[in-house]
Amino acid sequence: MEALVTVDDIRAALTDLAGVVLRTPLLPCRWDDQLWLKPESLQPVGSFKLRGATHAVARLDPARRARGVVTHSSGNHGQALAYAARALGVSCTVVIPDGAPATKVDQVRALGAEVRMVPPADRLTVAQAIAAEQGRTLIPPFDDRRIIAGQGSIGIEVLEDLPEVDVVLVPIGGGGLASGVATAVKAIRPSTRVVGVEPALAADAQESLASGELLIWDPARTYRTSADGLRTNLSALTFAHLRERLDGIVTVSEDEIGAATTRLIREARLVVEPSGAVATAARMFHAAELPAGRTVAVVTGGNVDPAVLAAAVTGSGTVATGSAPR
């Protein structure tokens, strides 16, 4: 097992992010005077993933950059890596699981990356094969110390802007973001509670931490949730970080995710995808399960399907659940 990321690793990553990654603000929440929103949806590629991808590409030596990079992603990490690679003149291939929102796939292509669509269960093996055959460096969405360190920069920014924060709510998919944020926050302000949030239909991290061992949910289970960015399982590396540093996990229902998505779009005036709304949903519907006090909810992304966005704005429907994997 690799060593866990440290707060010094995260501080070092900050130097790579300057000039590429937006330092997002903390927005006071109009319906809850103890809640602030960290809108990573405002990043140039619409999600927090740009932080880890930028740091990972920046740390490649020139010979590896020349051979290009490859990743597997439902969309947001793929967009982020494509953006970071293009900025440094590096060629990029993104392996995307079938069922990912078309808007995310289109945006990856628009950033100049080659896209390979595969069944969800094959995404990692195909990316590994491309890396082996073409000599590309595999930069995974979360199972990488550089990715975790880059994402952890969010935690440092939160503490700089709200030094007396009591609770930080972080969505969990593969666990890279929660690993990085928990690392930064617990090192700098140990009294602050860092709580992960998962869809109830993709609660593998909660089950893993409760059992004390890494458990894998197959795509037929995780693809039931509308929060497509949170359908992935933890890795051994992120599980190790969360087991040591996360203070707990709560889960939210599909109806709660939909209600939070709608509220963020209509009242916070943020374009938000379902995955980006789960932390806010936890505060809206599960406050009694959470520590009290000044709370920051990380709004992780805004690459929402146009139909979902339209339904949220007009109130004409609910957020659709995920399609079954093919």
Summary of the structure (lengths in Angstrom):
residues: 326
radius of gyration: 17.9
end to end distance: 32.6
largest distance: 53.7
contacts: 1284
relative contact order: 0.17
helix: 50%
strand: 16%
